[in-house]
Amino acid sequence: FGLRIMQRLQQDHYFMRINLSFEHPPNFALDGTQLKAIVLQALLGLHGQVGAAIPVDILKCLVTTETTATAILRVPHRELVKVWSALTLLGSCGKTTCVFAVEKVSASLLSLAADSRKFIFRSD
């Protein structure tokens, strides 16, 4: 009998779908660059310079209204908890109250596009 060793492949990055909402329209244009600055502000505020050095990439940013934006972030797998906690605990940006909501986290970018709980199975 041969012994088979199976190991799980470790992912280099995780992907996060996040939603940013402001209580009132901010006094700046909400776009991908500004969203990146807000994410860095959150990391710096909670984790200091070590947090600000975490490489977070914004793969897609969609501004839905003047007070909300949805984005997909790419985060190193070892830093996922730090980024998630910094985003969750951010309460304001400048003088405007805001909140981040992490909608979904996945090791695969493709799985952010589909939700298996909403699949419709057909029996033909």
Secondary structure by P-SEA (a helix, b strand, c coil): cbbbbbbcccccccccbbbbbbcccccccccaaaaaaaaaaaaaacccccccccccccccccccccccccbbbbbcccaaaaaaaaaaacccccccccccccccccccaaaaacccccbbbbcc
